[in-house]
Amino acid sequence: MEKVIFKKEVLDYFDELVYVLFEKDYFSYIENAKRYVGEIIDFITVEIANFPHKTSPSNLNYLGKNYIFYKSNNRTTWFIFFEKQNDKYLITSIINNHCKEVNDL
C-alpha cells in the first residue's frame, strides 16, 4: 500500500489557501473553501498511485521530479509535484495554472 507524505510547506500552503479563497470571495463561506482544499488533498492521497504522472522539466525539478494534475473546475488546474521512492510519495509542491511556472510544463 502506498504512503503519501506532505512537506510542511505544502500543508502550510493549503491552510493559507483556505483563507485566501475566502478573503478574495472565491467562496462565500469558509466551510466551502475548506471543502475545496479538502477535495484537492483527497485527490492526491487517493489517486497519486493510479493517476499517470509526468516527469518535471529540469528547470522545474526544484518543485519535484514528477507531477500529476487535478482539474478542480473549468478555470483552475492544480499541478502536484512529488518525489517517489518505492510505494512512498512525498508531495513537495503544488501550483495552479495561474502560476508562471506552468508555461514550462
Secondary structure, 3 states (H helix, E strand, C coil): CCEEEECHHHHHHHHHHHHHHHHCCCCCCHHHHHHHHHHHHHHHHHHCCCCCCEECCHHHCCCCCEEEEEECCCCCEEEEEEEEECCEEEEEEEEECCCHHHHHC
